[in-house]
Amino acid sequence: MELDREGVLQEVRSLVDRYRQRCLWFLREDYYPATVGEVEQVLQDIEAHGDREAYQEARRVRTWLSRLSSGTSAS
């Protein structure tokens, strides 16, 4: 499945919602990353504090994010 920028951001928000209690307990309840740097940090936090499934989901989103940024810089 290929996602555009909005699709990736939607996936990130969904990931934050799923792992907020287990991996992101230190973030405000209404926090969602707004920049690429913030997304990267949240993905790192999920990878560091989550279980195997959380790690794999964060990696999947990171792959989509890198494809988007590669595609944008190549054009």
QUIGI-V800802 format. One record per pair of residues at least 6 apart in sequence whose C-alpha atoms are under 7 Angstrom apart, sorted by the first residue. I is the first residue (numbers start at 1). J is the second residue. If there is no record, write none. Layout:
i=<I | I>
j=<J | J>
This chain:
i=<5 | 8 | 8 | 13 | 22 | 23 | 23 | 23 | 23 | 24 | 24 | 33 | 43 | 46 | 46 | 46 | 47 | 47 | 47>
j=<68 | 64 | 65 | 32 | 50 | 45 | 46 | 49 | 50 | 45 | 46 | 39 | 58 | 54 | 55 | 58 | 54 | 55 | 58>
